[in-house]
Amino acid sequence: MIAFIDEHRGDYGVEPICRVLPIAPSTYHEHLAQRRDPSRLSPRAQRDQMLKPEVVRVFTENFGVYDVRKVWRQMRREGFDIARCTVERLMRDLGLQGVIRGKPVRTTMSDKAAPCRSIR
């Protein structure tokens, strides 16, 4: 929504757009202020900005195969005090996913030629 308001604010103004969209003008202005001054972000968002490059670094140093658990353990070895769920959330936000090795488990081999059972 913020990007939409940024695009059309010159044509319509912020307040009329916010009246139509379910967003308060103060929310939009606060978002702009946070974009200009990162110190206004919440402590969690500030820490996320600091940790995201480190998560990417650990992931790429290990050829992009580490999953959440291994990235988390490597960061703990390097001295970062970070929770596993935080690493999971940051990797999801960054679009990083470890490699899954092995074959998928197939539990059912259906016969497509067999007639379907009718339920009475």
Backbone as XML, in Angstrom:
<?xml version="1.0"?>
<chain id="A" units="angstrom">
  <residue number="1" name="MET">
    <atom name="N" x="0.812" y="-1.191" z="0.000"/>
    <atom name="CA" x="0.000" y="0.000" z="0.000"/>
    <atom name="C" x="0.859" y="1.258" z="0.000"/>
  </residue>
  <residue number="2" name="ILE">
    <atom name="N" x="1.994" y="1.163" z="0.706"/>
    <atom name="CA" x="2.874" y="2.333" z="0.790"/>
    <atom name="C" x="3.394" y="2.690" z="-0.600"/>
  </residue>
  <residue number="3" name="ALA">
    <atom name="N" x="3.763" y="1.676" z="-1.388"/>
    <atom name="CA" x="4.262" y="1.928" z="-2.740"/>
    <atom name="C" x="3.171" y="2.548" z="-3.615"/>
  </residue>
  <residue number="4" name="PHE">
    <atom name="N" x="1.943" y="2.077" z="-3.441"/>
    <atom name="CA" x="0.820" y="2.637" z="-4.207"/>
    <atom name="C" x="0.622" y="4.113" z="-3.865"/>
  </residue>
  <residue number="5" name="ILE">
    <atom name="N" x="0.686" y="4.440" z="-2.581"/>
    <atom name="CA" x="0.517" y="5.838" z="-2.158"/>
    <atom name="C" x="1.666" y="6.683" z="-2.696"/>
  </residue>
  <residue number="6" name="ASP">
    <atom name="N" x="2.899" y="6.141" z="-2.641"/>
    <atom name="CA" x="4.048" y="6.872" z="-3.187"/>
    <atom name="C" x="3.847" y="7.190" z="-4.669"/>
  </residue>
  <residue number="7" name="GLU">
    <atom name="N" x="3.312" y="6.222" z="-5.413"/>
    <atom name="CA" x="3.103" y="6.407" z="-6.849"/>
    <atom name="C" x="2.083" y="7.495" z="-7.166"/>
  </residue>
  <residue number="8" name="HIS">
    <atom name="N" x="0.992" y="7.518" z="-6.403"/>
    <atom name="CA" x="-0.150" y="8.374" z="-6.756"/>
    <atom name="C" x="-0.330" y="9.596" z="-5.868"/>
  </residue>
  <residue number="9" name="ARG">
    <atom name="N" x="0.579" y="9.838" z="-4.971"/>
    <atom name="CA" x="0.397" y="10.975" z="-4.063"/>
    <atom name="C" x="0.483" y="12.304" z="-4.787"/>
  </residue>
  <residue number="10" name="GLY">
    <atom name="N" x="1.230" y="12.383" z="-5.863"/>
    <atom name="CA" x="1.316" y="13.634" z="-6.631"/>
    <atom name="C" x="0.014" y="13.975" z="-7.336"/>
  </residue>
  <residue number="11" name="ASP">
    <atom name="N" x="-0.722" y="12.946" z="-7.746"/>
    <atom name="CA" x="-1.979" y="13.169" z="-8.463"/>
    <atom name="C" x="-3.144" y="13.461" z="-7.526"/>
  </residue>
  <residue number="12" name="TYR">
    <atom name="N" x="-3.242" y="12.697" z="-6.439"/>
    <atom name="CA" x="-4.434" y="12.759" z="-5.582"/>
    <atom name="C" x="-4.180" y="13.300" z="-4.187"/>
  </residue>
  <residue number="13" name="GLY">
    <atom name="N" x="-2.963" y="13.199" z="-3.688"/>
    <atom name="CA" x="-2.665" y="13.583" z="-2.314"/>
    <atom name="C" x="-2.758" y="12.380" z="-1.389"/>
  </residue>
  <residue number="14" name="VAL">
    <atom name="N" x="-2.108" y="12.457" z="-0.250"/>
    <atom name="CA" x="-2.025" y="11.329" z="0.676"/>
    <atom name="C" x="-3.357" y="11.081" z="1.382"/>
  </residue>
  <residue number="15" name="GLU">
    <atom name="N" x="-3.965" y="12.117" z="1.925"/>
    <atom name="CA" x="-5.179" y="11.945" z="2.716"/>
    <atom name="C" x="-6.344" y="11.353" z="1.925"/>
  </residue>
  <residue number="16" name="PRO">
    <atom name="N" x="-6.627" y="11.818" z="0.696"/>
    <atom name="CA" x="-7.722" y="11.196" z="-0.056"/>
    <atom name="C" x="-7.468" y="9.719" z="-0.373"/>
  </residue>
  <residue number="17" name="ILE">
    <atom name="N" x="-6.231" y="9.387" z="-0.678"/>
    <atom name="CA" x="-5.910" y="7.979" z="-0.947"/>
    <atom name="C" x="-6.106" y="7.154" z="0.319"/>
  </residue>
  <residue number="18" name="CYS">
    <atom name="N" x="-5.658" y="7.681" z="1.450"/>
    <atom name="CA" x="-5.786" y="6.950" z="2.721"/>
    <atom name="C" x="-7.244" y="6.793" z="3.141"/>
  </residue>
  <residue number="19" name="ARG">
    <atom name="N" x="-8.106" y="7.738" z="2.744"/>
    <atom name="CA" x="-9.520" y="7.595" z="3.051"/>
    <atom name="C" x="-10.120" y="6.397" z="2.322"/>
  </residue>
  <residue number="20" name="VAL">
    <atom name="N" x="-9.658" y="6.159" z="1.095"/>
    <atom name="CA" x="-10.167" y="5.044" z="0.301"/>
    <atom name="C" x="-9.529" y="3.727" z="0.752"/>
  </residue>
  <residue number="21" name="LEU">
    <atom name="N" x="-8.232" y="3.750" z="1.002"/>
    <atom name="CA" x="-7.525" y="2.536" z="1.448"/>
    <atom name="C" x="-7.663" y="2.386" z="2.961"/>
  </residue>
  <residue number="22" name="PRO">
    <atom name="N" x="-7.557" y="1.192" z="3.478"/>
    <atom name="CA" x="-7.653" y="1.007" z="4.939"/>
    <atom name="C" x="-6.335" y="1.311" z="5.649"/>
  </residue>
  <residue number="23" name="ILE">
    <atom name="N" x="-5.859" y="2.547" z="5.546"/>
    <atom name="CA" x="-4.615" y="2.935" z="6.206"/>
    <atom name="C" x="-4.753" y="4.378" z="6.690"/>
  </residue>
  <residue number="24" name="ALA">
    <atom name="N" x="-4.234" y="4.640" z="7.868"/>
    <atom name="CA" x="-4.284" y="5.993" z="8.410"/>
    <atom name="C" x="-3.145" y="6.817" z="7.819"/>
  </residue>
  <residue number="25" name="PRO">
    <atom name="N" x="-3.372" y="8.102" z="7.566"/>
    <atom name="CA" x="-2.296" y="8.940" z="7.034"/>
    <atom name="C" x="-1.077" y="8.983" z="7.962"/>
  </residue>
  <residue number="26" name="SER">
    <atom name="N" x="-1.325" y="8.931" z="9.265"/>
    <atom name="CA" x="-0.201" y="8.957" z="10.207"/>
    <atom name="C" x="0.682" y="7.721" z="10.052"/>
  </residue>
  <residue number="27" name="THR">
    <atom name="N" x="0.081" y="6.592" z="9.717"/>
    <atom name="CA" x="0.852" y="5.370" z="9.486"/>
    <atom name="C" x="1.758" y="5.545" z="8.276"/>
  </residue>
  <residue number="28" name="TYR">
    <atom name="N" x="1.222" y="6.130" z="7.229"/>
    <atom name="CA" x="2.024" y="6.374" z="6.024"/>
    <atom name="C" x="3.180" y="7.317" z="6.329"/>
  </residue>
  <residue number="29" name="HIS">
    <atom name="N" x="2.896" y="8.408" z="7.030"/>
    <atom name="CA" x="3.940" y="9.385" z="7.339"/>
    <atom name="C" x="4.996" y="8.794" z="8.275"/>
  </residue>
  <residue number="30" name="GLU">
    <atom name="N" x="4.588" y="7.945" z="9.204"/>
    <atom name="CA" x="5.553" y="7.292" z="10.093"/>
    <atom name="C" x="6.454" y="6.351" z="9.300"/>
  </residue>
  <residue number="31" name="HIS">
    <atom name="N" x="5.879" y="5.644" z="8.335"/>
    <atom name="CA" x="6.676" y="4.753" z="7.490"/>
    <atom name="C" x="7.724" y="5.544" z="6.706"/>
  </residue>
  <residue number="32" name="LEU">
    <atom name="N" x="7.330" y="6.697" z="6.184"/>
    <atom name="CA" x="8.287" y="7.546" z="5.464"/>
    <atom name="C" x="9.395" y="8.027" z="6.393"/>
  </residue>
  <residue number="33" name="ALA">
    <atom name="N" x="9.023" y="8.415" z="7.605"/>
    <atom name="CA" x="10.021" y="8.879" z="8.568"/>
    <atom name="C" x="11.000" y="7.765" z="8.926"/>
  </residue>
  <residue number="34" name="GLN">
    <atom name="N" x="10.500" y="6.538" z="9.057"/>
    <atom name="CA" x="11.372" y="5.406" z="9.358"/>
    <atom name="C" x="12.287" y="5.098" z="8.176"/>
  </residue>
  <residue number="35" name="ARG">
    <atom name="N" x="11.781" y="5.287" z="6.976"/>
    <atom name="CA" x="12.602" y="5.044" z="5.791"/>
    <atom name="C" x="13.751" y="6.059" z="5.722"/>
  </residue>
  <residue number="36" name="ARG">
    <atom name="N" x="13.458" y="7.317" z="6.101"/>
    <atom name="CA" x="14.486" y="8.358" z="6.083"/>
    <atom name="C" x="15.473" y="8.198" z="7.229"/>
  </residue>
  <residue number="37" name="ASP">
    <atom name="N" x="14.982" y="7.835" z="8.407"/>
    <atom name="CA" x="15.824" y="7.750" z="9.607"/>
    <atom name="C" x="15.662" y="6.363" z="10.221"/>
  </residue>
  <residue number="38" name="PRO">
    <atom name="N" x="16.582" y="5.415" z="9.939"/>
    <atom name="CA" x="16.449" y="4.048" z="10.444"/>
    <atom name="C" x="16.477" y="3.933" z="11.977"/>
  </residue>
  <residue number="39" name="SER">
    <atom name="N" x="16.922" y="4.971" z="12.676"/>
    <atom name="CA" x="16.933" y="4.905" z="14.140"/>
    <atom name="C" x="15.510" y="4.939" z="14.716"/>
  </residue>
  <residue number="40" name="ARG">
    <atom name="N" x="14.525" y="5.296" z="13.897"/>
    <atom name="CA" x="13.131" y="5.312" z="14.358"/>
    <atom name="C" x="12.469" y="3.937" z="14.252"/>
  </residue>
  <residue number="41" name="LEU">
    <atom name="N" x="13.167" y="2.981" z="13.646"/>
    <atom name="CA" x="12.626" y="1.630" z="13.547"/>
    <atom name="C" x="12.595" y="0.975" z="14.920"/>
  </residue>
  <residue number="42" name="SER">
    <atom name="N" x="11.797" y="-0.071" z="15.048"/>
    <atom name="CA" x="11.740" y="-0.813" z="16.310"/>
    <atom name="C" x="13.075" y="-1.516" z="16.539"/>
  </residue>
  <residue number="43" name="PRO">
    <atom name="N" x="13.399" y="-1.842" z="17.790"/>
    <atom name="CA" x="14.664" y="-2.545" z="18.055"/>
    <atom name="C" x="14.790" y="-3.855" z="17.274"/>
  </residue>
  <residue number="44" name="ARG">
    <atom name="N" x="13.670" y="-4.579" z="17.115"/>
    <atom name="CA" x="13.726" y="-5.828" z="16.353"/>
    <atom name="C" x="14.074" y="-5.561" z="14.891"/>
  </residue>
  <residue number="45" name="ALA">
    <atom name="N" x="13.470" y="-4.547" z="14.297"/>
    <atom name="CA" x="13.746" y="-4.224" z="12.899"/>
    <atom name="C" x="15.187" y="-3.753" z="12.722"/>
  </residue>
  <residue number="46" name="GLN">
    <atom name="N" x="15.702" y="-2.993" z="13.693"/>
    <atom name="CA" x="17.091" y="-2.541" z="13.632"/>
    <atom name="C" x="18.044" y="-3.729" z="13.711"/>
  </residue>
  <residue number="47" name="ARG">
    <atom name="N" x="17.751" y="-4.674" z="14.609"/>
    <atom name="CA" x="18.599" y="-5.863" z="14.749"/>
    <atom name="C" x="18.506" y="-6.728" z="13.495"/>
  </residue>
  <residue number="48" name="ASP">
    <atom name="N" x="17.308" y="-6.825" z="12.915"/>
    <atom name="CA" x="17.147" y="-7.586" z="11.676"/>
    <atom name="C" x="18.009" y="-7.006" z="10.563"/>
  </residue>
  <residue number="49" name="GLN">
    <atom name="N" x="18.037" y="-5.682" z="10.449"/>
    <atom name="CA" x="18.861" y="-5.044" z="9.423"/>
    <atom name="C" x="20.341" y="-5.339" z="9.641"/>
  </residue>
  <residue number="50" name="MET">
    <atom name="N" x="20.754" y="-5.449" z="10.909"/>
    <atom name="CA" x="22.144" y="-5.755" z="11.207"/>
    <atom name="C" x="22.466" y="-7.225" z="10.914"/>
  </residue>
  <residue number="51" name="LEU">
    <atom name="N" x="21.509" y="-8.127" z="11.173"/>
    <atom name="CA" x="21.777" y="-9.558" z="11.041"/>
    <atom name="C" x="21.580" y="-10.110" z="9.630"/>
  </residue>
  <residue number="52" name="LYS">
    <atom name="N" x="20.750" y="-9.484" z="8.822"/>
    <atom name="CA" x="20.479" y="-10.007" z="7.474"/>
    <atom name="C" x="21.747" y="-10.171" z="6.636"/>
  </residue>
  <residue number="53" name="PRO">
    <atom name="N" x="22.649" y="-9.181" z="6.601"/>
    <atom name="CA" x="23.877" y="-9.402" z="5.820"/>
    <atom name="C" x="24.724" y="-10.559" z="6.359"/>
  </residue>
  <residue number="54" name="GLU">
    <atom name="N" x="24.691" y="-10.767" z="7.665"/>
    <atom name="CA" x="25.465" y="-11.869" z="8.255"/>
    <atom name="C" x="24.864" y="-13.221" z="7.871"/>
  </residue>
  <residue number="55" name="VAL">
    <atom name="N" x="23.536" y="-13.301" z="7.861"/>
    <atom name="CA" x="22.871" y="-14.545" z="7.456"/>
    <atom name="C" x="23.199" y="-14.844" z="5.995"/>
  </residue>
  <residue number="56" name="VAL">
    <atom name="N" x="23.138" y="-13.827" z="5.152"/>
    <atom name="CA" x="23.463" y="-14.010" z="3.733"/>
    <atom name="C" x="24.921" y="-14.431" z="3.579"/>
  </residue>
  <residue number="57" name="ARG">
    <atom name="N" x="25.810" y="-13.826" z="4.346"/>
    <atom name="CA" x="27.234" y="-14.156" z="4.266"/>
    <atom name="C" x="27.483" y="-15.616" z="4.626"/>
  </residue>
  <residue number="58" name="VAL">
    <atom name="N" x="26.918" y="-16.070" z="5.753"/>
    <atom name="CA" x="27.102" y="-17.460" z="6.178"/>
    <atom name="C" x="26.508" y="-18.401" z="5.141"/>
  </residue>
  <residue number="59" name="PHE">
    <atom name="N" x="25.348" y="-18.059" z="4.604"/>
    <atom name="CA" x="24.688" y="-18.903" z="3.609"/>
    <atom name="C" x="25.533" y="-19.017" z="2.341"/>
  </residue>
  <residue number="60" name="THR">
    <atom name="N" x="26.050" y="-17.895" z="1.841"/>
    <atom name="CA" x="26.818" y="-17.924" z="0.592"/>
    <atom name="C" x="28.213" y="-18.513" z="0.787"/>
  </residue>
  <residue number="61" name="GLU">
    <atom name="N" x="28.820" y="-18.315" z="1.952"/>
    <atom name="CA" x="30.136" y="-18.913" z="2.212"/>
    <atom name="C" x="30.064" y="-20.436" z="2.192"/>
  </residue>
  <residue number="62" name="ASN">
    <atom name="N" x="28.903" y="-20.954" z="2.467"/>
    <atom name="CA" x="28.722" y="-22.403" z="2.480"/>
    <atom name="C" x="27.990" y="-22.884" z="1.233"/>
  </residue>
  <residue number="63" name="PHE">
    <atom name="N" x="28.215" y="-22.162" z="0.128"/>
    <atom name="CA" x="27.755" y="-22.550" z="-1.206"/>
    <atom name="C" x="26.238" y="-22.641" z="-1.326"/>
  </residue>
  <residue number="64" name="GLY">
    <atom name="N" x="25.509" y="-21.968" z="-0.438"/>
    <atom name="CA" x="24.058" y="-21.919" z="-0.528"/>
    <atom name="C" x="23.356" y="-23.226" z="-0.228"/>
  </residue>
  <residue number="65" name="VAL">
    <atom name="N" x="24.018" y="-24.112" z="0.536"/>
    <atom name="CA" x="23.391" y="-25.397" z="0.834"/>
    <atom name="C" x="22.932" y="-25.508" z="2.288"/>
  </residue>
  <residue number="66" name="TYR">
    <atom name="N" x="23.375" y="-24.609" z="3.151"/>
    <atom name="CA" x="23.011" y="-24.693" z="4.564"/>
    <atom name="C" x="21.536" y="-24.369" z="4.760"/>
  </residue>
  <residue number="67" name="ASP">
    <atom name="N" x="20.893" y="-25.150" z="5.619"/>
    <atom name="CA" x="19.513" y="-24.856" z="5.991"/>
    <atom name="C" x="19.526" y="-23.995" z="7.251"/>
  </residue>
  <residue number="68" name="VAL">
    <atom name="N" x="18.365" y="-23.771" z="7.819"/>
    <atom name="CA" x="18.234" y="-22.885" z="8.976"/>
    <atom name="C" x="19.096" y="-23.356" z="10.140"/>
  </residue>
  <residue number="69" name="ARG">
    <atom name="N" x="19.039" y="-24.642" z="10.423"/>
    <atom name="CA" x="19.760" y="-25.178" z="11.578"/>
    <atom name="C" x="21.267" y="-24.972" z="11.455"/>
  </residue>
  <residue number="70" name="LYS">
    <atom name="N" x="21.801" y="-25.231" z="10.274"/>
    <atom name="CA" x="23.245" y="-25.105" z="10.093"/>
    <atom name="C" x="23.685" y="-23.642" z="10.067"/>
  </residue>
  <residue number="71" name="VAL">
    <atom name="N" x="22.899" y="-22.773" z="9.467"/>
    <atom name="CA" x="23.225" y="-21.339" z="9.490"/>
    <atom name="C" x="23.204" y="-20.844" z="10.927"/>
  </residue>
  <residue number="72" name="TRP">
    <atom name="N" x="22.199" y="-21.255" z="11.683"/>
    <atom name="CA" x="22.072" y="-20.838" z="13.081"/>
    <atom name="C" x="23.279" y="-21.313" z="13.887"/>
  </residue>
  <residue number="73" name="ARG">
    <atom name="N" x="23.657" y="-22.579" z="13.713"/>
    <atom name="CA" x="24.807" y="-23.108" z="14.461"/>
    <atom name="C" x="26.097" y="-22.393" z="14.078"/>
  </residue>
  <residue number="74" name="GLN">
    <atom name="N" x="26.298" y="-22.112" z="12.806"/>
    <atom name="CA" x="27.498" y="-21.405" z="12.370"/>
    <atom name="C" x="27.536" y="-20.000" z="12.962"/>
  </residue>
  <residue number="75" name="MET">
    <atom name="N" x="26.411" y="-19.320" z="12.981"/>
    <atom name="CA" x="26.377" y="-17.974" z="13.558"/>
    <atom name="C" x="26.648" y="-18.014" z="15.055"/>
  </residue>
  <residue number="76" name="ARG">
    <atom name="N" x="26.127" y="-19.033" z="15.737"/>
    <atom name="CA" x="26.409" y="-19.181" z="17.176"/>
    <atom name="C" x="27.908" y="-19.423" z="17.403"/>
  </residue>
  <residue number="77" name="ARG">
    <atom name="N" x="28.540" y="-20.232" z="16.529"/>
    <atom name="CA" x="29.984" y="-20.475" z="16.645"/>
    <atom name="C" x="30.773" y="-19.189" z="16.452"/>
  </residue>
  <residue number="78" name="GLU">
    <atom name="N" x="30.265" y="-18.304" z="15.595"/>
    <atom name="CA" x="30.943" y="-17.039" z="15.330"/>
    <atom name="C" x="30.665" y="-15.987" z="16.400"/>
  </residue>
  <residue number="79" name="GLY">
    <atom name="N" x="29.827" y="-16.307" z="17.374"/>
    <atom name="CA" x="29.609" y="-15.404" z="18.495"/>
    <atom name="C" x="28.345" y="-14.567" z="18.436"/>
  </residue>
  <residue number="80" name="PHE">
    <atom name="N" x="27.481" y="-14.810" z="17.478"/>
    <atom name="CA" x="26.210" y="-14.083" z="17.412"/>
    <atom name="C" x="25.223" y="-14.718" z="18.384"/>
  </residue>
  <residue number="81" name="ASP">
    <atom name="N" x="24.581" y="-13.891" z="19.201"/>
    <atom name="CA" x="23.547" y="-14.375" z="20.115"/>
    <atom name="C" x="22.213" y="-14.224" z="19.394"/>
  </residue>
  <residue number="82" name="ILE">
    <atom name="N" x="21.797" y="-15.309" z="18.735"/>
    <atom name="CA" x="20.619" y="-15.250" z="17.877"/>
    <atom name="C" x="19.814" y="-16.527" z="18.063"/>
  </residue>
  <residue number="83" name="ALA">
    <atom name="N" x="18.508" y="-16.389" z="18.037"/>
    <atom name="CA" x="17.621" y="-17.548" z="18.185"/>
    <atom name="C" x="17.429" y="-18.230" z="16.838"/>
  </residue>
  <residue number="84" name="ARG">
    <atom name="N" x="17.132" y="-19.513" z="16.901"/>
    <atom name="CA" x="16.939" y="-20.284" z="15.671"/>
    <atom name="C" x="15.725" y="-19.776" z="14.891"/>
  </residue>
  <residue number="85" name="CYS">
    <atom name="N" x="14.666" y="-19.431" z="15.610"/>
    <atom name="CA" x="13.464" y="-18.940" z="14.927"/>
    <atom name="C" x="13.734" y="-17.604" z="14.240"/>
  </residue>
  <residue number="86" name="THR">
    <atom name="N" x="14.671" y="-16.819" z="14.776"/>
    <atom name="CA" x="15.034" y="-15.553" z="14.140"/>
    <atom name="C" x="15.757" y="-15.817" z="12.826"/>
  </residue>
  <residue number="87" name="VAL">
    <atom name="N" x="16.673" y="-16.789" z="12.836"/>
    <atom name="CA" x="17.374" y="-17.154" z="11.604"/>
    <atom name="C" x="16.368" y="-17.662" z="10.579"/>
  </residue>
  <residue number="88" name="GLU">
    <atom name="N" x="15.401" y="-18.458" z="11.033"/>
    <atom name="CA" x="14.373" y="-18.983" z="10.133"/>
    <atom name="C" x="13.564" y="-17.842" z="9.500"/>
  </residue>
  <residue number="89" name="ARG">
    <atom name="N" x="13.164" y="-16.881" z="10.313"/>
    <atom name="CA" x="12.374" y="-15.747" z="9.817"/>
    <atom name="C" x="13.188" y="-14.905" z="8.833"/>
  </residue>
  <residue number="90" name="LEU">
    <atom name="N" x="14.465" y="-14.648" z="9.160"/>
    <atom name="CA" x="15.298" y="-13.835" z="8.281"/>
    <atom name="C" x="15.565" y="-14.546" z="6.958"/>
  </residue>
  <residue number="91" name="MET">
    <atom name="N" x="15.818" y="-15.852" z="7.020"/>
    <atom name="CA" x="16.054" y="-16.601" z="5.778"/>
    <atom name="C" x="14.798" y="-16.613" z="4.912"/>
  </residue>
  <residue number="92" name="ARG">
    <atom name="N" x="13.635" y="-16.728" z="5.541"/>
    <atom name="CA" x="12.377" y="-16.696" z="4.787"/>
    <atom name="C" x="12.189" y="-15.326" z="4.133"/>
  </residue>
  <residue number="93" name="ASP">
    <atom name="N" x="12.478" y="-14.235" z="4.882"/>
    <atom name="CA" x="12.359" y="-12.880" z="4.333"/>
    <atom name="C" x="13.316" y="-12.659" z="3.166"/>
  </residue>
  <residue number="94" name="LEU">
    <atom name="N" x="14.515" y="-13.253" z="3.268"/>
    <atom name="CA" x="15.522" y="-13.084" z="2.223"/>
    <atom name="C" x="15.342" y="-14.059" z="1.066"/>
  </residue>
  <residue number="95" name="GLY">
    <atom name="N" x="14.452" y="-15.015" z="1.216"/>
    <atom name="CA" x="14.218" y="-15.989" z="0.164"/>
    <atom name="C" x="15.299" y="-17.052" z="0.076"/>
  </residue>
  <residue number="96" name="LEU">
    <atom name="N" x="15.976" y="-17.316" z="1.195"/>
    <atom name="CA" x="17.036" y="-18.319" z="1.224"/>
    <atom name="C" x="16.482" y="-19.645" z="1.712"/>
  </residue>
  <residue number="97" name="GLN">
    <atom name="N" x="16.910" y="-20.717" z="1.068"/>
    <atom name="CA" x="16.462" y="-22.045" z="1.460"/>
    <atom name="C" x="17.600" y="-23.016" z="1.218"/>
  </residue>
  <residue number="98" name="GLY">
    <atom name="N" x="17.861" y="-23.869" z="2.194"/>
    <atom name="CA" x="18.918" y="-24.857" z="2.059"/>
    <atom name="C" x="18.544" y="-25.951" z="1.079"/>
  </residue>
  <residue number="99" name="VAL">
    <atom name="N" x="19.544" y="-26.743" z="0.713"/>
    <atom name="CA" x="19.338" y="-27.829" z="-0.226"/>
    <atom name="C" x="18.812" y="-29.043" z="0.523"/>
  </residue>
  <residue number="100" name="ILE">
    <atom name="N" x="17.819" y="-29.708" z="-0.069"/>
    <atom name="CA" x="17.272" y="-30.934" z="0.511"/>
    <atom name="C" x="17.805" y="-32.089" z="-0.323"/>
  </residue>
  <residue number="101" name="ARG">
    <atom name="N" x="18.543" y="-32.957" z="0.323"/>
    <atom name="CA" x="19.130" y="-34.077" z="-0.397"/>
    <atom name="C" x="18.289" y="-35.324" z="-0.208"/>
  </residue>
  <residue number="102" name="GLY">
    <atom name="N" x="18.433" y="-36.252" z="-1.128"/>
    <atom name="CA" x="17.725" y="-37.517" z="-1.025"/>
    <atom name="C" x="16.488" y="-37.530" z="-1.893"/>
  </residue>
  <residue number="103" name="LYS">
    <atom name="N" x="15.918" y="-38.711" z="-1.984"/>
    <atom name="CA" x="14.720" y="-38.876" z="-2.794"/>
    <atom name="C" x="13.491" y="-38.610" z="-1.942"/>
  </residue>
  <residue number="104" name="PRO">
    <atom name="N" x="12.433" y="-38.109" z="-2.561"/>
    <atom name="CA" x="11.191" y="-37.940" z="-1.793"/>
    <atom name="C" x="10.591" y="-39.310" z="-1.475"/>
  </residue>
  <residue number="105" name="VAL">
    <atom name="N" x="9.957" y="-39.421" z="-0.335"/>
    <atom name="CA" x="9.345" y="-40.674" z="0.083"/>
    <atom name="C" x="8.003" y="-40.823" z="-0.624"/>
  </residue>
  <residue number="106" name="ARG">
    <atom name="N" x="7.819" y="-41.954" z="-1.310"/>
    <atom name="CA" x="6.541" y="-42.251" z="-1.967"/>
    <atom name="C" x="5.905" y="-43.403" z="-1.214"/>
  </residue>
  <residue number="107" name="THR">
    <atom name="N" x="4.816" y="-43.127" z="-0.576"/>
    <atom name="CA" x="4.170" y="-44.167" z="0.230"/>
    <atom name="C" x="3.088" y="-44.909" z="-0.533"/>
  </residue>
  <residue number="108" name="THR">
    <atom name="N" x="2.567" y="-44.325" z="-1.579"/>
    <atom name="CA" x="1.472" y="-44.954" z="-2.323"/>
    <atom name="C" x="1.817" y="-44.957" z="-3.802"/>
  </residue>
  <residue number="109" name="MET">
    <atom name="N" x="1.637" y="-46.119" z="-4.435"/>
    <atom name="CA" x="1.826" y="-46.243" z="-5.879"/>
    <atom name="C" x="0.454" y="-46.569" z="-6.455"/>
  </residue>
  <residue number="110" name="SER">
    <atom name="N" x="-0.298" y="-45.559" z="-6.854"/>
    <atom name="CA" x="-1.662" y="-45.791" z="-7.313"/>
    <atom name="C" x="-1.668" y="-46.354" z="-8.734"/>
  </residue>
  <residue number="111" name="ASP">
    <atom name="N" x="-2.632" y="-47.198" z="-8.984"/>
    <atom name="CA" x="-2.820" y="-47.798" z="-10.301"/>
    <atom name="C" x="-3.873" y="-46.979" z="-11.035"/>
  </residue>
  <residue number="112" name="LYS">
    <atom name="N" x="-3.456" y="-46.226" z="-12.028"/>
    <atom name="CA" x="-4.366" y="-45.347" z="-12.749"/>
    <atom name="C" x="-5.383" y="-46.133" z="-13.586"/>
  </residue>
  <residue number="113" name="ALA">
    <atom name="N" x="-5.046" y="-47.390" z="-13.939"/>
    <atom name="CA" x="-5.947" y="-48.195" z="-14.772"/>
    <atom name="C" x="-7.064" y="-48.830" z="-13.957"/>
  </residue>
  <residue number="114" name="ALA">
    <atom name="N" x="-6.887" y="-48.964" z="-12.644"/>
    <atom name="CA" x="-7.900" y="-49.602" z="-11.803"/>
    <atom name="C" x="-9.111" y="-48.686" z="-11.654"/>
  </residue>
  <residue number="115" name="PRO">
    <atom name="N" x="-10.307" y="-49.270" z="-11.647"/>
    <atom name="CA" x="-11.506" y="-48.427" z="-11.462"/>
    <atom name="C" x="-11.583" y="-47.892" z="-10.037"/>
  </residue>
  <residue number="116" name="CYS">
    <atom name="N" x="-12.153" y="-46.699" z="-9.902"/>
    <atom name="CA" x="-12.302" y="-46.093" z="-8.582"/>
    <atom name="C" x="-13.452" y="-46.760" z="-7.838"/>
  </residue>
  <residue number="117" name="ARG">
    <atom name="N" x="-13.248" y="-46.941" z="-6.531"/>
    <atom name="CA" x="-14.312" y="-47.505" z="-5.700"/>
    <atom name="C" x="-15.389" y="-46.481" z="-5.478"/>
  </residue>
  <residue number="118" name="SER">
    <atom name="N" x="-16.611" y="-46.907" z="-5.552"/>
    <atom name="CA" x="-17.704" y="-45.978" z="-5.267"/>
    <atom name="C" x="-18.114" y="-46.140" z="-3.807"/>
  </residue>
  <residue number="119" name="ILE">
    <atom name="N" x="-18.390" y="-45.047" z="-3.171"/>
    <atom name="CA" x="-18.775" y="-45.039" z="-1.760"/>
    <atom name="C" x="-20.292" y="-45.002" z="-1.679"/>
  </residue>
  <residue number="120" name="ARG">
    <atom name="N" x="-20.863" y="-45.932" z="-0.914"/>
    <atom name="CA" x="-22.320" y="-45.988" z="-0.784"/>
    <atom name="C" x="-22.750" y="-45.521" z="0.557"/>
  </residue>
</chain>
